Amino acid sequence: MPQFHPIPENDAWWGKGFTEWTNVGKAKPLFRGHNQPRVPADLGYYDLRVPETRIEQAELAKDAGIEGFCYWHYWFGNGKRLLERPFNEVLTSGKPDFPFCLAWANHSWKAKTWSPEGIDKVLIEQGYYGIQDYTDHFYEVLPAFLDQRYIRIKNKPMFLIWDPDDFGEISLFIKLWNELAKKNGLEGIHFVASATKINDVDKFVVKGFNSVSLDLLLKSFQHRNILIKSWFRLLRSLCGIPKYMDYDGYSKYLIKNMPVLPEIFPSIVPNFDHSPRSGKYMLVLKNDSPSKFGIFLKSLFEMISNKDPDTNIVILRSWNEWAEGNYLEPDLKFGRSYIEVLKKELSKINSNKL
């Protein structure tokens, strides 16, 4: 997540110096036992314009056994970009020397996305403007694709698209980018669709995607008993309490329902709490802990252990989505425990393969 440095647009919309830390710092507990605010430890309230911070992030991730970062990439059409500075500096400086790929966050920015006090208006709209725009977009990211650090699957750079359903010409886009890739010395692009429904997997493969990153967090909430869901609607309307569920409910649902297929990359969360951004209107996983995360990882890694190593990928979301309470970076409550648990479980599953 690159939104840990000020940009003129956020200054205009939210006030001078706004970053992701703004909502993180002012978050308050909304129910008994609610873990807010979450306070960063080792890295502090960092600024991603500082190269030493980016290097230290990569060192922490590498120590945990993480094999690369996926950077959010914003292209709103006709050359309009936001939050590009941290990744551009990673690309041009060659540091950190740590694998990476890009995920296109192809969605409009709305006021309510970044603050519960925001009115429901569009701040900047995601647009799709035809062949020339798609071509310009390709050449904007081509230097990243050609970088030796870029993550490849079967020798093709991996590129994730957040909302394939928002893009009516997605199949044309995929076809064009594969053609342009081959013209520029690549074998093609390995396109990954982000999805939240199992039934969407086949649909996205038919549209030209090679793989699907499947996230079952929302489905785990929707799967709850109707009486529980009704109770939480009442709590939200009367007391301002967000929709929450125990972390065990999420992890057990995913293990039971995640298909083990070559084209599916499980997308998992170590924790999740969207309330710093959206207040009572979003989801919270409560009672999350490194030990529960470790139990979850053990089950997941065993479940997918026989997949083809070339496509046996887990997308761990996220490294640093602090305003979604969704991160691995050290905090004051758990320190480096999440990182240590991940390191331990990866070491165990990899040693079993030897």
C-alpha positions as CSV (number, residue, x, y, z in Angstrom):
1,M,0.0,0.0,0.0
2,P,1.7,3.2,-1.1
3,Q,-0.5,5.8,0.6
4,F,2.0,6.6,3.3
5,H,3.2,9.9,1.9
6,P,1.3,13.1,1.2
7,I,0.2,14.0,-2.3
8,P,-1.5,17.3,-3.6
9,E,-4.8,15.6,-4.3
10,N,-5.1,14.2,-0.7
11,D,-4.1,17.6,0.7
12,A,-7.0,19.2,-1.3
13,W,-9.5,16.5,-0.3
14,W,-8.6,15.8,3.3
15,G,-6.3,18.6,4.5
16,K,-2.6,19.2,4.4
17,G,-0.4,16.2,5.1
18,F,-3.1,13.5,4.9
19,T,-1.8,10.0,4.6
20,E,-3.0,6.5,5.5
21,W,-1.7,7.2,9.1
22,T,-4.4,9.9,9.5
23,N,-7.2,7.5,9.9
24,V,-5.1,4.9,11.7
25,G,-4.1,7.4,14.5
26,K,-7.6,8.7,15.2
27,A,-9.4,5.3,15.3
28,K,-11.3,4.5,18.4
29,P,-12.7,1.2,19.9
30,L,-16.3,0.7,18.8
31,F,-17.2,-2.3,21.0
32,R,-15.8,-4.1,24.0
33,G,-12.5,-5.7,23.2
34,H,-12.1,-3.8,20.0
35,N,-8.4,-3.5,19.3
36,Q,-8.1,0.1,18.2
37,P,-6.1,2.2,17.6
38,R,-3.4,0.0,16.2
39,V,0.1,1.5,16.7
40,P,3.1,0.6,14.5
41,A,6.3,-0.5,16.3
42,D,9.6,-1.2,14.6
43,L,9.0,1.0,11.6
44,G,7.0,3.7,13.3
45,Y,4.7,6.1,11.5
46,Y,6.9,6.0,8.4
47,D,7.0,8.0,5.2
48,L,7.4,5.9,2.0
49,R,9.4,8.6,0.4
50,V,12.3,7.5,2.7
51,P,14.4,4.8,1.0
52,E,15.6,3.4,4.3
53,T,12.0,2.6,5.2
54,R,11.4,0.7,2.0
55,I,14.6,-1.3,2.5
56,E,13.7,-2.2,6.0
57,Q,10.2,-3.4,4.9
58,A,11.8,-5.7,2.4
59,E,14.3,-7.1,5.0
60,L,11.5,-7.9,7.4
61,A,9.5,-9.5,4.6
62,K,12.4,-11.6,3.4
63,D,13.2,-12.8,6.9
64,A,9.6,-14.0,7.2
65,G,9.9,-16.0,4.0
66,I,7.8,-13.7,1.9
67,E,9.0,-14.0,-1.7
68,G,7.9,-10.7,-3.1
69,F,5.8,-7.5,-2.7
70,C,2.8,-6.8,-4.8
71,Y,2.5,-3.0,-5.1
72,W,-0.8,-1.3,-5.7
73,H,-0.7,0.6,-9.0
74,Y,-3.1,3.4,-10.0
75,W,-3.9,4.3,-13.6
76,F,-7.2,6.2,-14.0
77,G,-6.9,6.5,-17.7
78,N,-5.4,9.0,-20.1
79,G,-2.1,9.0,-18.2
80,K,-3.6,10.0,-14.8
81,R,-1.8,8.3,-11.9
82,L,-1.7,8.7,-8.2
83,L,0.6,7.5,-5.4
84,E,3.2,6.3,-7.9
85,R,6.3,7.8,-6.2
86,P,7.3,5.0,-3.8
87,F,7.3,2.3,-6.5
88,N,8.9,4.5,-9.1
89,E,11.8,5.1,-6.7
90,V,12.1,1.4,-6.0
91,L,12.2,0.8,-9.8
92,T,14.7,3.5,-10.7
93,S,17.0,3.1,-7.7
94,G,17.2,-0.7,-7.8
95,K,16.6,-0.8,-4.0
96,P,15.4,-2.8,-2.2
97,D,16.7,-5.8,-4.1
98,F,13.5,-7.7,-3.5
99,P,11.1,-9.3,-6.0
100,F,7.9,-7.3,-6.8
101,C,4.9,-7.2,-9.1
102,L,2.0,-4.8,-9.7
103,A,-1.7,-4.9,-8.9
104,W,-3.9,-2.5,-10.8
105,A,-6.3,-0.9,-8.3
106,N,-8.8,-0.1,-11.1
107,H,-11.6,1.6,-9.1
108,S,-12.8,5.1,-8.6
109,W,-11.9,6.9,-5.4
110,K,-14.9,7.9,-3.4
111,A,-15.0,10.1,-0.4
112,K,-16.3,7.3,1.8
113,T,-13.4,5.1,0.8
114,W,-11.0,7.0,3.0
115,S,-13.2,8.3,5.8
116,P,-16.5,7.5,7.4
117,E,-17.2,11.3,7.5
118,G,-16.8,11.6,3.8
119,I,-19.9,12.3,1.7
120,D,-20.8,9.9,-1.0
121,K,-19.1,11.6,-3.9
122,V,-16.5,10.6,-6.5
123,L,-13.1,12.2,-6.0
124,I,-11.4,10.7,-9.1
125,E,-13.1,8.4,-11.5
126,Q,-11.6,5.2,-13.0
127,G,-11.8,5.4,-16.8
128,Y,-11.2,3.1,-19.8
129,Y,-10.5,5.1,-22.9
130,G,-9.8,2.6,-25.7
131,I,-6.8,1.1,-27.5
132,Q,-4.5,4.1,-27.3
133,D,-5.1,4.5,-23.5
134,Y,-4.4,0.7,-23.0
135,T,-1.3,1.0,-25.1
136,D,0.0,4.0,-23.1
137,H,-0.7,2.1,-19.9
138,F,1.4,-0.9,-21.1
139,Y,4.4,1.3,-21.9
140,E,4.1,3.0,-18.6
141,V,4.6,-0.3,-16.8
142,L,6.9,-1.9,-19.3
143,P,10.1,-0.8,-17.5
144,A,8.8,-2.7,-14.4
145,F,8.1,-5.8,-16.4
146,L,11.6,-5.8,-17.8
147,D,13.2,-5.4,-14.4
148,Q,15.1,-8.5,-13.2
149,R,13.2,-8.3,-9.9
150,Y,9.8,-8.6,-11.4
151,I,7.9,-11.7,-10.4
152,R,7.3,-14.1,-13.3
153,I,5.1,-17.2,-13.5
154,K,6.2,-19.6,-16.2
155,N,8.5,-16.7,-17.5
156,K,5.6,-14.2,-17.8
157,P,5.3,-11.1,-15.6
158,M,2.4,-11.4,-13.1
159,F,-0.1,-8.5,-13.3
160,L,-3.1,-8.5,-11.0
161,I,-6.4,-6.6,-11.8
162,W,-8.5,-5.7,-8.8
163,D,-11.9,-5.4,-10.3
164,P,-12.2,-7.2,-13.7
165,D,-16.0,-6.8,-13.7
166,D,-15.6,-3.0,-13.8
167,F,-13.8,-3.2,-17.2
168,G,-16.1,-4.0,-20.1
169,E,-13.2,-4.5,-22.6
170,I,-11.0,-6.6,-20.3
171,S,-10.6,-9.4,-22.9
172,L,-9.5,-6.9,-25.5
173,F,-7.1,-5.3,-22.9
174,I,-5.6,-8.7,-22.1
175,K,-5.2,-9.6,-25.8
176,L,-3.5,-6.3,-26.6
177,W,-1.1,-6.4,-23.7
178,N,0.0,-10.0,-24.6
179,E,0.7,-8.8,-28.1
180,L,2.6,-5.8,-26.9
181,A,4.6,-7.9,-24.5
182,K,5.7,-10.2,-27.2
183,K,6.7,-7.2,-29.4
184,N,8.9,-6.1,-26.5
185,G,10.8,-9.3,-25.8
186,L,8.5,-10.9,-23.3
187,E,6.6,-14.2,-23.6
188,G,3.3,-12.5,-22.6
189,I,1.7,-11.4,-19.3
190,H,0.4,-13.7,-16.6
191,F,-2.9,-12.0,-15.8
192,V,-4.5,-12.6,-12.4
193,A,-8.1,-11.6,-11.6
194,S,-9.1,-10.7,-8.0
195,A,-12.4,-12.4,-7.1
196,T,-14.6,-12.9,-4.0
197,K,-16.9,-15.6,-5.4
198,I,-15.9,-19.2,-6.4
199,N,-18.4,-19.0,-9.3
200,D,-16.4,-16.1,-10.8
201,V,-13.3,-18.2,-11.4
202,D,-14.4,-19.9,-14.6
203,K,-15.9,-16.6,-15.9
204,F,-12.5,-14.8,-15.5
205,V,-10.6,-17.6,-17.1
206,V,-12.9,-17.5,-20.1
207,K,-12.2,-13.8,-20.4
208,G,-8.5,-14.5,-20.7
209,F,-7.1,-14.5,-17.2
210,N,-4.4,-17.1,-16.4
211,S,-5.2,-17.2,-12.7
212,V,-7.6,-15.9,-10.1
213,S,-6.8,-14.6,-6.6
214,L,-9.7,-15.8,-4.6
215,D,-10.6,-13.9,-1.4
216,L,-13.4,-15.5,0.8
217,L,-13.4,-12.9,3.6
218,L,-16.8,-11.4,2.5
219,K,-18.3,-14.8,1.9
220,S,-17.3,-15.9,5.4
221,F,-19.4,-13.0,6.8
222,Q,-22.3,-13.7,4.5
223,H,-22.3,-17.4,5.5
224,R,-23.3,-16.6,9.1
225,N,-26.6,-17.6,10.6
226,I,-29.5,-15.2,9.6
227,L,-30.2,-14.5,13.3
228,I,-26.6,-13.4,13.9
229,K,-26.7,-11.2,10.8
230,S,-30.0,-9.6,11.9
231,W,-28.6,-9.0,15.4
232,F,-25.6,-7.1,14.0
233,R,-27.7,-5.0,11.8
234,L,-29.6,-3.9,14.9
235,L,-26.4,-3.2,16.8
236,R,-25.1,-1.1,13.9
237,S,-28.3,1.0,13.6
238,L,-28.8,1.5,17.4
239,C,-25.3,1.5,18.8
240,G,-22.9,2.2,15.9
241,I,-21.2,-1.2,16.3
242,P,-19.7,-2.6,13.1
243,K,-20.2,-6.0,11.7
244,Y,-17.7,-8.3,13.4
245,M,-16.8,-12.0,13.5
246,D,-14.2,-14.0,15.3
247,Y,-11.0,-14.7,13.3
248,D,-11.6,-18.4,13.7
249,G,-14.9,-18.2,11.9
250,Y,-13.1,-16.7,8.9
251,S,-10.2,-19.1,8.8
252,K,-12.3,-22.2,9.2
253,Y,-14.6,-21.1,6.5
254,L,-11.7,-20.5,4.1
255,I,-10.1,-23.9,4.8
256,K,-13.4,-25.7,4.2
257,N,-14.4,-23.8,1.0
258,M,-11.2,-22.8,-0.8
259,P,-10.9,-24.9,-4.0
260,V,-7.5,-26.5,-4.6
261,L,-7.1,-25.8,-8.3
262,P,-4.1,-24.8,-10.5
263,E,-5.7,-21.5,-11.6
264,I,-6.6,-20.4,-8.0
265,F,-4.3,-18.4,-5.8
266,P,-5.7,-18.3,-2.3
267,S,-5.9,-14.8,-0.9
268,I,-5.7,-14.7,2.9
269,V,-5.7,-12.1,5.6
270,P,-3.8,-12.2,8.9
271,N,-6.3,-9.7,10.4
272,F,-8.9,-7.3,9.2
273,D,-10.6,-4.2,10.6
274,H,-11.9,-1.6,8.2
275,S,-13.4,0.6,10.9
276,P,-10.6,3.3,10.8
277,R,-11.7,4.1,7.3
278,S,-15.4,3.3,7.3
279,G,-16.5,3.4,10.9
280,K,-19.5,1.2,11.6
281,Y,-20.2,0.4,7.9
282,M,-17.6,-2.3,7.3
283,L,-16.2,-5.6,8.5
284,V,-14.1,-6.4,11.6
285,L,-12.4,-9.7,12.4
286,K,-12.0,-9.7,16.2
287,N,-9.8,-11.9,18.5
288,D,-7.2,-12.1,15.8
289,S,-3.8,-13.2,17.0
290,P,-0.5,-14.6,15.7
291,S,-1.2,-18.1,17.2
292,K,-4.6,-18.3,15.4
293,F,-2.8,-17.1,12.2
294,G,-0.3,-19.8,12.6
295,I,-2.9,-22.5,12.9
296,F,-4.6,-21.2,9.8
297,L,-1.3,-21.1,7.8
298,K,-0.5,-24.7,8.8
299,S,-3.9,-26.0,7.6
300,L,-3.7,-24.0,4.3
301,F,-0.1,-25.0,3.5
302,E,-0.9,-28.6,4.0
303,M,-4.0,-28.3,1.9
304,I,-2.1,-26.9,-1.1
305,S,1.2,-28.7,-0.6
306,N,0.8,-30.9,-3.7
307,K,0.1,-28.1,-6.2
308,D,2.5,-27.4,-9.1
309,P,5.4,-25.3,-7.5
310,D,5.2,-22.8,-10.4
311,T,1.6,-21.9,-9.6
312,N,1.5,-22.7,-5.9
313,I,1.1,-19.1,-4.8
314,V,-0.6,-17.6,-1.8
315,I,-1.4,-13.9,-1.8
316,L,-1.2,-12.6,1.8
317,R,-3.2,-9.4,2.0
318,S,-1.8,-7.3,3.3
319,W,1.7,-6.2,4.2
320,N,0.7,-2.7,5.4
321,E,-3.0,-1.9,5.0
322,W,-3.0,-0.3,8.4
323,A,-6.3,1.6,8.0
324,E,-8.0,-1.7,7.2
325,G,-6.4,-3.3,10.3
326,N,-4.8,-5.7,7.8
327,Y,-1.0,-5.9,8.0
328,L,2.0,-8.0,9.0
329,E,4.3,-5.2,10.0
330,P,5.1,-5.1,13.7
331,D,2.8,-3.3,16.0
332,L,2.9,-2.4,19.7
333,K,0.5,-5.2,20.8
334,F,2.1,-8.2,19.0
335,G,5.6,-7.0,18.0
336,R,7.0,-9.2,15.2
337,S,4.9,-12.2,16.2
338,Y,2.9,-12.4,13.0
339,I,6.2,-12.3,11.0
340,E,7.7,-15.0,13.2
341,V,4.7,-17.3,12.9
342,L,4.7,-17.0,9.1
343,K,8.5,-17.8,9.1
344,K,7.9,-20.8,11.3
345,E,5.1,-22.3,9.3
346,L,6.9,-21.7,5.9
347,S,10.0,-23.3,7.3
348,K,8.0,-26.4,8.5
349,I,6.2,-27.0,5.2
350,N,9.4,-26.4,3.1
351,S,11.4,-28.8,5.3
352,N,8.8,-31.5,4.9
353,K,9.3,-31.3,1.1
354,L,13.0,-32.1,1.3
